[in-house]
Amino acid sequence: MEERLQKLIAVAGVASRRHAEELIAAGLVSVNGKVVTEQGTRADPERDHIKVRGRLINSALQKREKTYVLLNKPRGYLTSSSDPEGRPLVIDLLPSKLGRLHPVGRLDFNTEGLLLLTNDGEFTNYITSARNRVVKVYEAKVKGVPPESAVERLRRGVSIAKDERAARADVRKLSESKMNSWYQVTLHEGRNQQIRRMFDAIGYLVIKLRRVRIGSLEDERLKSGEWRFLTDREMKRLTSVKPNNSRKSTIIGSESAPVHKPRRRR
């Protein structure tokens, strides 16, 4: 059956659907030896030979098993699959037997907390799409104690750069001392270093930031650097889409899913 190329690329785990569209536009996708640059082009993996960056993805489409992992990312790791500067990567914390996984969205280098990794491009597209409103909840340690009037600006939405404005956010004070304060911040959108820039806009520095919830997903027992598979129930709560039984899906674990310690770097 013919399907859009960007969807096939996402299902194969090569990239999210949005990134797949960029690959097509860049001329890095071919069907039966012919480069395709037109968005919306369809192909049948049972009949057509589909290549991305010169590599055939047909076998990946046929054998693909989907894996979903929750990682408690430590500070000092890059949320990427590669880095020319050689910095530590979040995928270094996972065993190679899991195969090629990619991060779902991003956490800054110095931000810690919950991060999803998968080989399912469709799932990535769902979680990161603004229209699905998968909220993210963070805890931010701030230097000093902002006055309530300044925090109210964050709740209403604040300019974080020229011609760039952060949307309204749910901000709640958790605790304070003479030197620092902790806030819980719930975001309904995702911008680069958004929370740090939000507090910068009201004149306060975020000195520690961690993500504690993604949609309905949270796990206080997962220590820094540890990971586990998502459970069936968590997958159902995260997405409103019923599992597609026409493809293999590996959602390993139960409500007491085992926790795995970080993989040692070589």
PyRosetta script that sets phi, psi and omega in degrees:
from pyrosetta import init, pose_from_sequence

init()
pose = pose_from_sequence("MEERLQKLIAVAGVASRRHAEELIAAGLVSVNGKVVTEQGTRADPERDHIKVRGRLINSALQKREKTYVLLNKPRGYLTSSSDPEGRPLVIDLLPSKLGRLHPVGRLDFNTEGLLLLTNDGEFTNYITSARNRVVKVYEAKVKGVPPESAVERLRRGVSIAKDERAARADVRKLSESKMNSWYQVTLHEGRNQQIRRMFDAIGYLVIKLRRVRIGSLEDERLKSGEWRFLTDREMKRLTSVKPNNSRKSTIIGSESAPVHKPRRRR")
pose.set_psi(1, 135.5)
pose.set_omega(1, -179.5)
pose.set_phi(2, -76.5)
pose.set_psi(2, 138.2)
pose.set_omega(2, 176.1)
pose.set_phi(3, -138.8)
pose.set_psi(3, 162.2)
pose.set_omega(3, 178.8)
pose.set_phi(4, -62.3)
pose.set_psi(4, 141.4)
pose.set_omega(4, -177.1)
pose.set_phi(5, -59.5)
pose.set_psi(5, -40.9)
pose.set_omega(5, -178.0)
pose.set_phi(6, -63.3)
pose.set_psi(6, -32.4)
pose.set_omega(6, 177.5)
pose.set_phi(7, -71.4)
pose.set_psi(7, -41.2)
pose.set_omega(7, 179.1)
pose.set_phi(8, -63.1)
pose.set_psi(8, -40.9)
pose.set_omega(8, 179.0)
pose.set_phi(9, -64.0)
pose.set_psi(9, -39.3)
pose.set_omega(9, 178.6)
pose.set_phi(10, -66.9)
pose.set_psi(10, -43.7)
pose.set_omega(10, -179.9)
pose.set_phi(11, -63.2)
pose.set_psi(11, -34.2)
pose.set_omega(11, 179.0)
pose.set_phi(12, -72.0)
pose.set_psi(12, -11.1)
pose.set_omega(12, 178.2)
pose.set_phi(13, 83.5)
pose.set_psi(13, 9.4)
pose.set_omega(13, -178.9)
pose.set_phi(14, -72.1)
pose.set_psi(14, -39.7)
pose.set_omega(14, -177.7)
pose.set_phi(15, -164.2)
pose.set_psi(15, 166.1)
pose.set_omega(15, 172.5)
pose.set_phi(16, -69.0)
pose.set_psi(16, 166.4)
pose.set_omega(16, -178.1)
pose.set_phi(17, -62.2)
pose.set_psi(17, -39.4)
pose.set_omega(17, 179.3)
pose.set_phi(18, -63.1)
pose.set_psi(18, -43.9)
pose.set_omega(18, 178.9)
pose.set_phi(19, -67.9)
pose.set_psi(19, -33.8)
pose.set_omega(19, 177.8)
pose.set_phi(20, -61.1)
pose.set_psi(20, -38.8)
pose.set_omega(20, 177.2)
pose.set_phi(21, -62.5)
pose.set_psi(21, -37.2)
pose.set_omega(21, 177.3)
pose.set_phi(22, -67.0)
pose.set_psi(22, -38.7)
pose.set_omega(22, 178.2)
pose.set_phi(23, -64.2)
pose.set_psi(23, -39.9)
pose.set_omega(23, 178.5)
pose.set_phi(24, -64.7)
pose.set_psi(24, -46.4)
pose.set_omega(24, -179.3)
pose.set_phi(25, -61.9)
pose.set_psi(25, -30.7)
pose.set_omega(25, -178.8)
pose.set_phi(26, -82.9)
pose.set_psi(26, -0.5)
pose.set_omega(26, 179.0)
pose.set_phi(27, 76.3)
pose.set_psi(27, 26.9)
pose.set_omega(27, -177.3)
pose.set_phi(28, -100.3)
pose.set_psi(28, 7.6)
pose.set_omega(28, -179.6)
pose.set_phi(29, -122.2)
pose.set_psi(29, 136.5)
pose.set_omega(29, 178.4)
pose.set_phi(30, -133.9)
pose.set_psi(30, 150.6)
pose.set_omega(30, 176.2)
pose.set_phi(31, -126.1)
pose.set_psi(31, 119.7)
pose.set_omega(31, -178.2)
pose.set_phi(32, 54.4)
pose.set_psi(32, 39.9)
pose.set_omega(32, 175.7)
pose.set_phi(33, 84.7)
pose.set_psi(33, -3.5)
pose.set_omega(33, -178.8)
pose.set_phi(34, -107.7)
pose.set_psi(34, 126.5)
pose.set_omega(34, 179.9)
pose.set_phi(35, -66.8)
pose.set_psi(35, 133.9)
pose.set_omega(35, -179.6)
pose.set_phi(36, -114.9)
pose.set_psi(36, 127.5)
pose.set_omega(36, 178.6)
pose.set_phi(37, -122.5)
pose.set_psi(37, -5.0)
pose.set_omega(37, -177.6)
pose.set_phi(38, -88.1)
pose.set_psi(38, 123.6)
pose.set_omega(38, 178.6)
pose.set_phi(39, -65.8)
pose.set_psi(39, 144.1)
pose.set_omega(39, 179.2)
pose.set_phi(40, 90.2)
pose.set_psi(40, -3.1)
pose.set_omega(40, 177.4)
pose.set_phi(41, -61.9)
pose.set_psi(41, 137.6)
pose.set_omega(41, -177.9)
pose.set_phi(42, -107.1)
pose.set_psi(42, 154.1)
pose.set_omega(42, 177.5)
pose.set_phi(43, -150.5)
pose.set_psi(43, 159.4)
pose.set_omega(43, 178.5)
pose.set_phi(44, -114.9)
pose.set_psi(44, 110.5)
pose.set_omega(44, -177.1)
pose.set_phi(45, -64.2)
pose.set_psi(45, -16.5)
pose.set_omega(45, 176.3)
pose.set_phi(46, -77.6)
pose.set_psi(46, -20.6)
pose.set_omega(46, -174.5)
pose.set_phi(47, -120.6)
pose.set_psi(47, -36.9)
pose.set_omega(47, -174.4)
pose.set_phi(48, -97.9)
pose.set_psi(48, 148.1)
pose.set_omega(48, 175.4)
pose.set_phi(49, -93.6)
pose.set_psi(49, 115.7)
pose.set_omega(49, -175.2)
pose.set_phi(50, -111.2)
pose.set_psi(50, 125.6)
pose.set_omega(50, -179.9)
pose.set_phi(51, -123.3)
pose.set_psi(51, 141.4)
pose.set_omega(51, 174.2)
pose.set_phi(52, -123.8)
pose.set_psi(52, 121.3)
pose.set_omega(52, -174.4)
pose.set_phi(53, 54.0)
pose.set_psi(53, 36.0)
pose.set_omega(53, 176.6)
pose.set_phi(54, 83.2)
pose.set_psi(54, 0.3)
pose.set_omega(54, -178.3)
pose.set_phi(55, -107.9)
pose.set_psi(55, 131.6)
pose.set_omega(55, -179.7)
pose.set_phi(56, -71.4)
pose.set_psi(56, 131.8)
pose.set_omega(56, -178.4)
pose.set_phi(57, -108.9)
pose.set_psi(57, 2.3)
pose.set_omega(57, -177.1)
pose.set_phi(58, -59.1)
pose.set_psi(58, -44.3)
pose.set_omega(58, -178.5)
pose.set_phi(59, -65.2)
pose.set_psi(59, -35.3)
pose.set_omega(59, 177.7)
pose.set_phi(60, -64.8)
pose.set_psi(60, -35.9)
pose.set_omega(60, 178.6)
pose.set_phi(61, -67.8)
pose.set_psi(61, -34.5)
pose.set_omega(61, -177.6)
pose.set_phi(62, -77.2)
pose.set_psi(62, -35.6)
pose.set_omega(62, -171.7)
pose.set_phi(63, -107.8)
pose.set_psi(63, -0.7)
pose.set_omega(63, -170.8)
pose.set_phi(64, -59.4)
pose.set_psi(64, 124.2)
pose.set_omega(64, 170.1)
pose.set_phi(65, -109.1)
pose.set_psi(65, 132.9)
pose.set_omega(65, -174.7)
pose.set_phi(66, -89.7)
pose.set_psi(66, 134.7)
pose.set_omega(66, -177.8)
pose.set_phi(67, -126.4)
pose.set_psi(67, 138.5)
pose.set_omega(67, -177.7)
pose.set_phi(68, -131.1)
pose.set_psi(68, 120.6)
pose.set_omega(68, -173.5)
pose.set_phi(69, -124.3)
pose.set_psi(69, 140.3)
pose.set_omega(69, 172.4)
pose.set_phi(70, -109.8)
pose.set_psi(70, 124.5)
pose.set_omega(70, -178.4)
pose.set_phi(71, -119.8)
pose.set_psi(71, 140.3)
pose.set_omega(71, 170.4)
pose.set_phi(72, -94.1)
pose.set_psi(72, 96.2)
pose.set_omega(72, -173.9)
pose.set_phi(73, -70.5)
pose.set_psi(73, 129.0)
pose.set_omega(73, 173.9)
pose.set_phi(74, -81.0)
pose.set_psi(74, 166.3)
pose.set_omega(74, 170.9)
pose.set_phi(75, -65.7)
pose.set_psi(75, 153.3)
pose.set_omega(75, 174.4)
pose.set_phi(76, 83.6)
pose.set_psi(76, 19.3)
pose.set_omega(76, 175.4)
pose.set_phi(77, -125.0)
pose.set_psi(77, 140.3)
pose.set_omega(77, -177.9)
pose.set_phi(78, -90.3)
pose.set_psi(78, 131.7)
pose.set_omega(78, 178.7)
pose.set_phi(79, -83.9)
pose.set_psi(79, 77.3)
pose.set_omega(79, -177.0)
pose.set_phi(80, -158.2)
pose.set_psi(80, 166.1)
pose.set_omega(80, 178.2)
pose.set_phi(81, -92.9)
pose.set_psi(81, -10.2)
pose.set_omega(81, 178.7)
pose.set_phi(82, -161.2)
pose.set_psi(82, 160.7)
pose.set_omega(82, 178.6)
pose.set_phi(83, -154.0)
pose.set_psi(83, 119.2)
pose.set_omega(83, -179.0)
pose.set_phi(84, -63.9)
pose.set_psi(84, -19.9)
pose.set_omega(84, -179.6)
pose.set_phi(85, -87.5)
pose.set_psi(85, -4.7)
pose.set_omega(85, 176.7)
pose.set_phi(86, 75.1)
pose.set_psi(86, 21.5)
pose.set_omega(86, 178.1)
pose.set_phi(87, -73.3)
pose.set_psi(87, 156.4)
pose.set_omega(87, 179.5)
pose.set_phi(88, -60.1)
pose.set_psi(88, 141.5)
pose.set_omega(88, -178.3)
pose.set_phi(89, -113.7)
pose.set_psi(89, 151.7)
pose.set_omega(89, 178.7)
pose.set_phi(90, -62.7)
pose.set_psi(90, -31.1)
pose.set_omega(90, -179.8)
pose.set_phi(91, -69.1)
pose.set_psi(91, -16.3)
pose.set_omega(91, 175.4)
pose.set_phi(92, -67.2)
pose.set_psi(92, -18.3)
pose.set_omega(92, -178.2)
pose.set_phi(93, -85.4)
pose.set_psi(93, -5.9)
pose.set_omega(93, -176.9)
pose.set_phi(94, -110.3)
pose.set_psi(94, 148.9)
pose.set_omega(94, 178.0)
pose.set_phi(95, -71.5)
pose.set_psi(95, 147.2)
pose.set_omega(95, -177.6)
pose.set_phi(96, -64.9)
pose.set_psi(96, -22.0)
pose.set_omega(96, -178.2)
pose.set_phi(97, -64.9)
pose.set_psi(97, -17.5)
pose.set_omega(97, 177.9)
pose.set_phi(98, -72.3)
pose.set_psi(98, -13.2)
pose.set_omega(98, -178.8)
pose.set_phi(99, 83.5)
pose.set_psi(99, -167.7)
pose.set_omega(99, -176.1)
pose.set_phi(100, -82.8)
pose.set_psi(100, 111.4)
pose.set_omega(100, 177.3)
pose.set_phi(101, -115.0)
pose.set_psi(101, 154.8)
pose.set_omega(101, 175.6)
pose.set_phi(102, -126.8)
pose.set_psi(102, 150.2)
pose.set_omega(102, 179.3)
pose.set_phi(103, -68.3)
pose.set_psi(103, 145.8)
pose.set_omega(103, 175.7)
pose.set_phi(104, -96.1)
pose.set_psi(104, 102.0)
pose.set_omega(104, -173.3)
pose.set_phi(105, 76.9)
pose.set_psi(105, -163.5)
pose.set_omega(105, -175.0)
pose.set_phi(106, -138.7)
pose.set_psi(106, 153.0)
pose.set_omega(106, 164.9)
pose.set_phi(107, -125.6)
pose.set_psi(107, 137.7)
pose.set_omega(107, -178.9)
pose.set_phi(108, -59.2)
pose.set_psi(108, 159.6)
pose.set_omega(108, -178.0)
pose.set_phi(109, -52.9)
pose.set_psi(109, -41.4)
pose.set_omega(109, -177.0)
pose.set_phi(110, -100.0)
pose.set_psi(110, 12.5)
pose.set_omega(110, 175.8)
pose.set_phi(111, -102.0)
pose.set_psi(111, 139.8)
pose.set_omega(111, -179.9)
pose.set_phi(112, -114.4)
pose.set_psi(112, 173.7)
pose.set_omega(112, 174.3)
pose.set_phi(113, 121.6)
pose.set_psi(113, -165.9)
pose.set_omega(113, -170.6)
pose.set_phi(114, -70.5)
pose.set_psi(114, 133.1)
pose.set_omega(114, 179.7)
pose.set_phi(115, -142.8)
pose.set_psi(115, 133.1)
pose.set_omega(115, 176.1)
pose.set_phi(116, -92.6)
pose.set_psi(116, 142.7)
pose.set_omega(116, 172.8)
pose.set_phi(117, -132.2)
pose.set_psi(117, 144.5)
pose.set_omega(117, -176.0)
pose.set_phi(118, -158.7)
pose.set_psi(118, 171.8)
pose.set_omega(118, 169.5)
pose.set_phi(119, -113.9)
pose.set_psi(119, 13.8)
pose.set_omega(119, -176.5)
pose.set_phi(120, -103.6)
pose.set_psi(120, 101.1)
pose.set_omega(120, -178.3)
pose.set_phi(121, -64.0)
pose.set_psi(121, -33.5)
pose.set_omega(121, 178.8)
pose.set_phi(122, -65.7)
pose.set_psi(122, -40.7)
pose.set_omega(122, 178.0)
pose.set_phi(123, -63.7)
pose.set_psi(123, -43.5)
pose.set_omega(123, 177.7)
pose.set_phi(124, -58.1)
pose.set_psi(124, -45.4)
pose.set_omega(124, -179.7)
pose.set_phi(125, -61.8)
pose.set_psi(125, -39.3)
pose.set_omega(125, -179.4)
pose.set_phi(126, -66.2)
pose.set_psi(126, -47.6)
pose.set_omega(126, -175.5)
pose.set_phi(127, -67.8)
pose.set_psi(127, -37.7)
pose.set_omega(127, -175.0)
pose.set_phi(128, -88.2)
pose.set_psi(128, -11.5)
pose.set_omega(128, -178.4)
pose.set_phi(129, -72.1)
pose.set_psi(129, 130.8)
pose.set_omega(129, -178.6)
pose.set_phi(130, -63.1)
pose.set_psi(130, -31.5)
pose.set_omega(130, -175.2)
pose.set_phi(131, -68.8)
pose.set_psi(131, -19.5)
pose.set_omega(131, -179.3)
pose.set_phi(132, -87.5)
pose.set_psi(132, -10.6)
pose.set_omega(132, 173.0)
pose.set_phi(133, 52.4)
pose.set_psi(133, 48.4)
pose.set_omega(133, 173.5)
pose.set_phi(134, -82.7)
pose.set_psi(134, 103.8)
pose.set_omega(134, -173.8)
pose.set_phi(135, -74.0)
pose.set_psi(135, 152.9)
pose.set_omega(135, 174.7)
pose.set_phi(136, -121.6)
pose.set_psi(136, 135.4)
pose.set_omega(136, -177.8)
pose.set_phi(137, -114.6)
pose.set_psi(137, 133.0)
pose.set_omega(137, -176.9)
pose.set_phi(138, -126.2)
pose.set_psi(138, 157.2)
pose.set_omega(138, 169.1)
pose.set_phi(139, -118.5)
pose.set_psi(139, 125.2)
pose.set_omega(139, -174.4)
pose.set_phi(140, -119.6)
pose.set_psi(140, 127.9)
pose.set_omega(140, 172.8)
pose.set_phi(141, -94.1)
pose.set_psi(141, 123.1)
pose.set_omega(141, -173.5)
pose.set_phi(142, -114.3)
pose.set_psi(142, 138.6)
pose.set_omega(142, 176.2)
pose.set_phi(143, -74.7)
pose.set_psi(143, 117.6)
pose.set_omega(143, -176.8)
pose.set_phi(144, 90.7)
pose.set_psi(144, -175.5)
pose.set_omega(144, -179.4)
pose.set_phi(145, -127.7)
pose.set_psi(145, 102.6)
pose.set_omega(145, 179.5)
pose.set_phi(146, -63.3)
pose.set_psi(146, 142.4)
pose.set_omega(146, 175.5)
pose.set_phi(147, -66.7)
pose.set_psi(147, 156.4)
pose.set_omega(147, -177.6)
pose.set_phi(148, -59.2)
pose.set_psi(148, -32.8)
pose.set_omega(148, 179.6)
pose.set_phi(149, -63.6)
pose.set_psi(149, -36.1)
pose.set_omega(149, 178.7)
pose.set_phi(150, -71.3)
pose.set_psi(150, -40.9)
pose.set_omega(150, 178.7)
pose.set_phi(151, -64.3)
pose.set_psi(151, -34.7)
pose.set_omega(151, 179.0)
pose.set_phi(152, -63.7)
pose.set_psi(152, -31.1)
pose.set_omega(152, 175.5)
pose.set_phi(153, -62.1)
pose.set_psi(153, -38.4)
pose.set_omega(153, 178.5)
pose.set_phi(154, -65.5)
pose.set_psi(154, -38.4)
pose.set_omega(154, -179.8)
pose.set_phi(155, -65.9)
pose.set_psi(155, -32.6)
pose.set_omega(155, -179.0)
pose.set_phi(156, -83.8)
pose.set_psi(156, -18.9)
pose.set_omega(156, -174.0)
pose.set_phi(157, 106.9)
pose.set_psi(157, 135.5)
pose.set_omega(157, -172.8)
pose.set_phi(158, -137.6)
pose.set_psi(158, 148.2)
pose.set_omega(158, 176.1)
pose.set_phi(159, -73.4)
pose.set_psi(159, 128.4)
pose.set_omega(159, -178.7)
pose.set_phi(160, -112.6)
pose.set_psi(160, -4.3)
pose.set_omega(160, 176.4)
pose.set_phi(161, -170.1)
pose.set_psi(161, 170.8)
pose.set_omega(161, 177.2)
pose.set_phi(162, -63.1)
pose.set_psi(162, 126.7)
pose.set_omega(162, 180.0)
pose.set_phi(163, 63.0)
pose.set_psi(163, 21.7)
pose.set_omega(163, 177.0)
pose.set_phi(164, -136.0)
pose.set_psi(164, 125.8)
pose.set_omega(164, -177.0)
pose.set_phi(165, -129.7)
pose.set_psi(165, 131.4)
pose.set_omega(165, 175.8)
pose.set_phi(166, -78.5)
pose.set_psi(166, 139.3)
pose.set_omega(166, 179.7)
pose.set_phi(167, -70.6)
pose.set_psi(167, 171.2)
pose.set_omega(167, 177.7)
pose.set_phi(168, -57.5)
pose.set_psi(168, 143.8)
pose.set_omega(168, -179.3)
pose.set_phi(169, -133.7)
pose.set_psi(169, 151.8)
pose.set_omega(169, 174.6)
pose.set_phi(170, -87.9)
pose.set_psi(170, 116.3)
pose.set_omega(170, -176.7)
pose.set_phi(171, -123.9)
pose.set_psi(171, 126.3)
pose.set_omega(171, -178.2)
pose.set_phi(172, -135.0)
pose.set_psi(172, 129.5)
pose.set_omega(172, 178.4)
pose.set_phi(173, -73.7)
pose.set_psi(173, 131.8)
pose.set_omega(173, 179.1)
pose.set_phi(174, -96.9)
pose.set_psi(174, -41.7)
pose.set_omega(174, -179.4)
pose.set_phi(175, -165.7)
pose.set_psi(175, 167.5)
pose.set_omega(175, 176.5)
pose.set_phi(176, -153.6)
pose.set_psi(176, 156.0)
pose.set_omega(176, 172.8)
pose.set_phi(177, -135.1)
pose.set_psi(177, -172.5)
pose.set_omega(177, 179.3)
pose.set_phi(178, -66.0)
pose.set_psi(178, -30.4)
pose.set_omega(178, -172.8)
pose.set_phi(179, -100.8)
pose.set_psi(179, -34.5)
pose.set_omega(179, -171.2)
pose.set_phi(180, -139.6)
pose.set_psi(180, 169.2)
pose.set_omega(180, 174.6)
pose.set_phi(181, -146.4)
pose.set_psi(181, 153.5)
pose.set_omega(181, 178.1)
pose.set_phi(182, -114.0)
pose.set_psi(182, 137.7)
pose.set_omega(182, 178.2)
pose.set_phi(183, -129.8)
pose.set_psi(183, 145.3)
pose.set_omega(183, 169.4)
pose.set_phi(184, -98.9)
pose.set_psi(184, 126.8)
pose.set_omega(184, -177.0)
pose.set_phi(185, -123.7)
pose.set_psi(185, 124.6)
pose.set_omega(185, 177.6)
pose.set_phi(186, -108.1)
pose.set_psi(186, 119.8)
pose.set_omega(186, -178.8)
pose.set_phi(187, -103.7)
pose.set_psi(187, 141.5)
pose.set_omega(187, 176.4)
pose.set_phi(188, -109.5)
pose.set_psi(188, 7.5)
pose.set_omega(188, 176.8)
pose.set_phi(189, -147.1)
pose.set_psi(189, 172.4)
pose.set_omega(189, -179.7)
pose.set_phi(190, -136.3)
pose.set_psi(190, 112.4)
pose.set_omega(190, 176.3)
pose.set_phi(191, -121.0)
pose.set_psi(191, 159.7)
pose.set_omega(191, -177.4)
pose.set_phi(192, -60.2)
pose.set_psi(192, 122.1)
pose.set_omega(192, 178.3)
pose.set_phi(193, 49.8)
pose.set_psi(193, 41.2)
pose.set_omega(193, -170.6)
pose.set_phi(194, -60.5)
pose.set_psi(194, -49.4)
pose.set_omega(194, -175.4)
pose.set_phi(195, -66.4)
pose.set_psi(195, -41.4)
pose.set_omega(195, 177.5)
pose.set_phi(196, -60.1)
pose.set_psi(196, -42.9)
pose.set_omega(196, -179.1)
pose.set_phi(197, -70.6)
pose.set_psi(197, -32.5)
pose.set_omega(197, 177.2)
pose.set_phi(198, -62.4)
pose.set_psi(198, -48.7)
pose.set_omega(198, -179.8)
pose.set_phi(199, -70.0)
pose.set_psi(199, -33.2)
pose.set_omega(199, 174.1)
pose.set_phi(200, -57.9)
pose.set_psi(200, -37.8)
pose.set_omega(200, -176.8)
pose.set_phi(201, -65.5)
pose.set_psi(201, -24.3)
pose.set_omega(201, 177.2)
pose.set_phi(202, -103.7)
pose.set_psi(202, 9.7)
pose.set_omega(202, 172.7)
pose.set_phi(203, 87.5)
pose.set_psi(203, 24.5)
pose.set_omega(203, -179.3)
pose.set_phi(204, -131.5)
pose.set_psi(204, 144.1)
pose.set_omega(204, -174.9)
pose.set_phi(205, -98.5)
pose.set_psi(205, 130.3)
pose.set_omega(205, 173.0)
pose.set_phi(206, -84.5)
pose.set_psi(206, 119.1)
pose.set_omega(206, -177.2)
pose.set_phi(207, -103.4)
pose.set_psi(207, -11.5)
pose.set_omega(207, 174.5)
pose.set_phi(208, -154.8)
pose.set_psi(208, 138.1)
pose.set_omega(208, -177.6)
pose.set_phi(209, -144.0)
pose.set_psi(209, 132.2)
pose.set_omega(209, 178.4)
pose.set_phi(210, -141.1)
pose.set_psi(210, 144.6)
pose.set_omega(210, 176.7)
pose.set_phi(211, -95.4)
pose.set_psi(211, 128.5)
pose.set_omega(211, -174.3)
pose.set_phi(212, -113.4)
pose.set_psi(212, -11.3)
pose.set_omega(212, 179.9)
pose.set_phi(213, -154.3)
pose.set_psi(213, 141.3)
pose.set_omega(213, 173.3)
pose.set_phi(214, -124.0)
pose.set_psi(214, 108.8)
pose.set_omega(214, -174.9)
pose.set_phi(215, 59.2)
pose.set_psi(215, -121.5)
pose.set_omega(215, 178.3)
pose.set_phi(216, -92.7)
pose.set_psi(216, 3.5)
pose.set_omega(216, -171.0)
pose.set_phi(217, -96.2)
pose.set_psi(217, 123.2)
pose.set_omega(217, 174.4)
pose.set_phi(218, -150.2)
pose.set_psi(218, 158.8)
pose.set_omega(218, -179.3)
pose.set_phi(219, -161.4)
pose.set_psi(219, 99.9)
pose.set_omega(219, -178.7)
pose.set_phi(220, -75.5)
pose.set_psi(220, -19.4)
pose.set_omega(220, -176.7)
pose.set_phi(221, -84.5)
pose.set_psi(221, -9.6)
pose.set_omega(221, -178.5)
pose.set_phi(222, -80.6)
pose.set_psi(222, 110.8)
pose.set_omega(222, -177.5)
pose.set_phi(223, -77.5)
pose.set_psi(223, 163.1)
pose.set_omega(223, -179.3)
pose.set_phi(224, -56.8)
pose.set_psi(224, 127.2)
pose.set_omega(224, -179.9)
pose.set_phi(225, 89.9)
pose.set_psi(225, -10.5)
pose.set_omega(225, 179.9)
pose.set_phi(226, -89.0)
pose.set_psi(226, 159.9)
pose.set_omega(226, -179.0)
pose.set_phi(227, -145.5)
pose.set_psi(227, 164.1)
pose.set_omega(227, 174.5)
pose.set_phi(228, -156.6)
pose.set_psi(228, 164.6)
pose.set_omega(228, 174.8)
pose.set_phi(229, -78.5)
pose.set_psi(229, 150.5)
pose.set_omega(229, 172.7)
pose.set_phi(230, -72.3)
pose.set_psi(230, 151.7)
pose.set_omega(230, 177.7)
pose.set_phi(231, -92.9)
pose.set_psi(231, 165.5)
pose.set_omega(231, 177.9)
pose.set_phi(232, -56.8)
pose.set_psi(232, -46.1)
pose.set_omega(232, -177.2)
pose.set_phi(233, -62.9)
pose.set_psi(233, -41.1)
pose.set_omega(233, 179.2)
pose.set_phi(234, -63.2)
pose.set_psi(234, -40.3)
pose.set_omega(234, 178.4)
pose.set_phi(235, -62.7)
pose.set_psi(235, -41.7)
pose.set_omega(235, -178.9)
pose.set_phi(236, -66.6)
pose.set_psi(236, -36.5)
pose.set_omega(236, -179.9)
pose.set_phi(237, -75.3)
pose.set_psi(237, -32.0)
pose.set_omega(237, -179.4)
pose.set_phi(238, -70.6)
pose.set_psi(238, -36.2)
pose.set_omega(238, -175.8)
pose.set_phi(239, -124.7)
pose.set_psi(239, 152.4)
pose.set_omega(239, 177.9)
pose.set_phi(240, -97.2)
pose.set_psi(240, 1.7)
pose.set_omega(240, -178.3)
pose.set_phi(241, -90.5)
pose.set_psi(241, 128.8)
pose.set_omega(241, 178.4)
pose.set_phi(242, -70.3)
pose.set_psi(242, 146.2)
pose.set_omega(242, 179.2)
pose.set_phi(243, -56.2)
pose.set_psi(243, 139.7)
pose.set_omega(243, 178.3)
pose.set_phi(244, -89.4)
pose.set_psi(244, 106.9)
pose.set_omega(244, -176.2)
pose.set_phi(245, -74.1)
pose.set_psi(245, -4.8)
pose.set_omega(245, -179.2)
pose.set_phi(246, -77.8)
pose.set_psi(246, -13.1)
pose.set_omega(246, 178.4)
pose.set_phi(247, -124.6)
pose.set_psi(247, 153.4)
pose.set_omega(247, 177.4)
pose.set_phi(248, -67.7)
pose.set_psi(248, 143.7)
pose.set_omega(248, 178.4)
pose.set_phi(249, -141.8)
pose.set_psi(249, 126.0)
pose.set_omega(249, 179.3)
pose.set_phi(250, -108.8)
pose.set_psi(250, 102.6)
pose.set_omega(250, 174.0)
pose.set_phi(251, -115.9)
pose.set_psi(251, 86.3)
pose.set_omega(251, -171.0)
pose.set_phi(252, -83.8)
pose.set_psi(252, 134.2)
pose.set_omega(252, 175.9)
pose.set_phi(253, 127.4)
pose.set_psi(253, 174.0)
pose.set_omega(253, 177.4)
pose.set_phi(254, -136.7)
pose.set_psi(254, -169.8)
pose.set_omega(254, 179.1)
pose.set_phi(255, -65.0)
pose.set_psi(255, -17.7)
pose.set_omega(255, 173.3)
pose.set_phi(256, -111.3)
pose.set_psi(256, 50.7)
pose.set_omega(256, -176.3)
pose.set_phi(257, -58.3)
pose.set_psi(257, 134.2)
pose.set_omega(257, -178.2)
pose.set_phi(258, -65.9)
pose.set_psi(258, 143.2)
pose.set_omega(258, 178.7)
pose.set_phi(259, -95.4)
pose.set_psi(259, 137.9)
pose.set_omega(259, -178.8)
pose.set_phi(260, -113.7)
pose.set_psi(260, 134.8)
pose.set_omega(260, 178.3)
pose.set_phi(261, -73.8)
pose.set_psi(261, 158.8)
pose.set_omega(261, -177.4)
pose.set_phi(262, -62.9)
pose.set_psi(262, 147.1)
pose.set_omega(262, 178.1)
pose.set_phi(263, -75.1)
pose.set_psi(263, 136.8)
pose.set_omega(263, 178.1)
pose.set_phi(264, -71.9)
pose.set_psi(264, 136.0)
pose.set_omega(264, 177.6)
pose.set_phi(265, -77.5)
pose.set_psi(265, 140.1)
pose.set_omega(265, 179.0)
pose.set_phi(266, -85.5)
pose.dump_pdb("model.pdb")
